[in-house]
Structures are given as structure tokens and as C-alpha cells.
Amino acid sequence: MSELGVTGEAPPARRQDVMEEITRLARPEILEMASSAPGRTAQREGDVLTRLDANENPYPPFPAGVDALPHNRYPEAQPAHLLDRFADCFGTPRDRMLITRGVDEATDLLVRAFCAARQDAILICPPVFGRHAVSARLQSVAIHEVPLRKEAGFELDPDRILAVHRSDPGLKVLFLCTPNDPTGNLVRRADVLELASRLLGKALVVADQTYVEYSGDAPLSREIDAHPNLVVLRTLSKEYSLAGEQVGIVIAHPAVVGILERIAIPRPLTQSTIATVAAAVSPAGIEYARANIGRVLGERRRVEDALSTLPGIRVHPSDANFLLVDVDRPEELTHRMRQAGIRILDCGAVPGIEDSVRISIGTYRQNQAMLAVLRAHAATSGGPG
Ligand SMILES: *Cc1c(COP(=O)(O)O)cnc(C)c1O
């Protein structure tokens, strides 16, 4: 676990200055827009008895009575009871969170709000999850790439990132991913914070922390007080077993949250999702999720140990729920796995990790089946190297 760096930190800015510093990064068209967000309610909306204000159908959908949810009613935009629970899950006050339809929507909102088409730019550090670049392409925004330093365990290259910013002040949003997908490692916390300090008033530093609970490291959202241009993306997909419900949470300075809220879809979650999530983030739900994370971490250790005994295989250290594994003939291995009914991700087309596959940690039985295929593959390899 890396400690907070002391270099290059900006003095704590006054609140109003910070608001202005952040606000002027946004696209002018968006600042001129009135917020279309329905606004937040202080309490749950459940106590309104007769809703005749939104042209809803007063009858439940067919088939009636499958569950007691108000499917015929529009859901709350930012459900207050979920924000209260997320405040517990993520240790963050409500006004610093925006619920989105997964990290994908959060990424789109950031690019659309802060980057003007054919003018501004984002920066990514490959090899990395592809959605950040897709959002930029959709918005006709340039993409700078500063690869992670493979020889240094896929750490960031802050000097090169800052050099790119000097050469293109239109660089408005840096997307970092920590723990990084697909390499699995946390990047040095001090590097992220130093970038945030150096780029205050110039760019947002966005940390996608989809896997942070698997790392044992403290989430970066704790640093937003000291670094108001730091934005942290969380999702319930991987830590709370809710990939099927698509719930993301942007954690940021209230100025950033306010800007994103202007352009977000008004109601990111359905009634079914809200009910599912409320259970998953209840105290019992959190305990259940933590226990499962513990089980996955136990399996990660066991699988790493098993793989380390096989010839021709190298496992990269992981802070997430998957392993990046260098193998001989990754495409052939992926094919063998498919024949055994197992999907893994072949990284053969990803520059920098062409010899790798990414393998998610499953249950004990799933992992045993996966290891059996890998053993068979290793037995046909030309030995170590
Ligand atoms: C899986 C993954 C996501 C997906 O998040 P959703 O909330 O399901 O959209 C986002 N970022 C990274 C790095 C991921 O690996």
C-alpha cells in the first residue's frame, strides 16, 4: 500500500476559487444549459399518495402481482435512500456522488461535459479498459496515449503525462484506472495525487476504481478534499455482484457533480434496479459482498500459486479479481478453454501485452476446471520462457 506523496501538493484552495477553477474547465454550452435534472429530494418519494403529475399509467403492468414494485411509476432520479447507503459503502457525503447507469455512462458524461469536439483531448494510459477512448471518439475528442511502464510493473509515467499536457493544454480529462484493467495492478497513489496537484485548474484526473475493494488499498475518493479535480468512478458491477444492473457512482467535488448532473439522463436506474440495489447495499448485503470478496481473494492466491508452478507461464501481480498471465500461444490457449466451455480474454491484439490472457477468478470449481486446461496447455509448451 503506497503512502500519500508530499511533493507538489497545492495549498488548500478556498471553496469559491475551487468552484471557479473547476467550472471553467467545462464546455461553455453546458454551463449555459439549465439543469434538466429533476432535482434531488430530501426524503424518499414513497409518501406521495396520488401521483397525477407525470402522465404515468395508474395500473400495474401485466402480469400483475409478480412483485410489489411500482413499475408504472417513474423512479426517483437520484434515490435518496440509495445515496444514504452509498455514503456508508463509499465513505462519501451525498453531495459528492452522482449515480449513473454504470461506469460507461459516467465516462461519457465526463467527456461530454468537459471536452469540446475537435478541440479538446483526453489522455489514457494503455494497456487499459477501452471505454474511456470510445467515449472520446463519440465526442470527436482527441486521445493522447502515454503507455504504462511495463518494465516497472505497469506504473504510470507522470513526467510524460505532464509533458503531453504542456504540449496540448486542450487536454482536459486524464483517465487512469487503478487497479488497472487488464494488467491488474494498482498504480502508485502518490503519482495519481501528484498529477492531480500539478493539473489543478487545468484538467480533471479521473481514477476508475472499479476493483479497489479487491486491492486492500484505501479508495482515492478520500483525497478529493485535498484534490478537488480528482474524480473517482465506482461501480456495483464487480464488488457487489451487480454487473447485470449497471449502477455506477461518480465521486467528485460537488462542482463536478453539479456539472455532470446537468447532462445526465434524468433517471439512470429502473424501479427493479433500485430495489435490487437497496438490498445489496443494506448492512447485510455489504457483509455478504465483503465475504465474497474475501473468498475471491483466497482463490486468487490459490490460483496464483498453482500457476507459478507451471512451465512457460508468468503471472503478473494482481490487486483485482483477475490475473494477467503471460503464456505461450495465448490464442491457442483461449481456443482450448472455449472447447472446455471456459471463456478467458485473449489479449493478443492489445499492444504491449500480446503474449497475455486475462483470467477472472471464479469459484473453486470453475478455477479448478480452468487450471486443468492451463496445465494441459503448459504440458505442450516448449518449456520455460
Ligand atoms: C468492468 C469495468 C467497468 C464496468 O463498469 P460498469 O459499471 O459495469 O459499466 C468499468 N471500468 C473498468 C476498468 C472495468 O474493468
The ligand as an ORCA input file, in Angstrom:
! r2SCAN-3c Opt
* xyz 0 1
  C     -15.783     -3.868    -15.729
  C     -15.248     -2.486    -15.772
  C     -16.108     -1.400    -15.800
  C     -17.580     -1.609    -15.989
  O     -18.336     -0.860    -15.147
  P     -19.910     -0.848    -15.360
  O     -20.375     -0.124    -14.161
  O     -20.369     -2.264    -15.399
  O     -20.179     -0.085    -16.613
  C     -15.597     -0.125    -15.746
  N     -14.253      0.083    -15.681
  C     -13.396     -0.950    -15.671
  C     -11.935     -0.681    -15.597
  C     -13.855     -2.257    -15.733
  O     -12.990     -3.272    -15.782
*
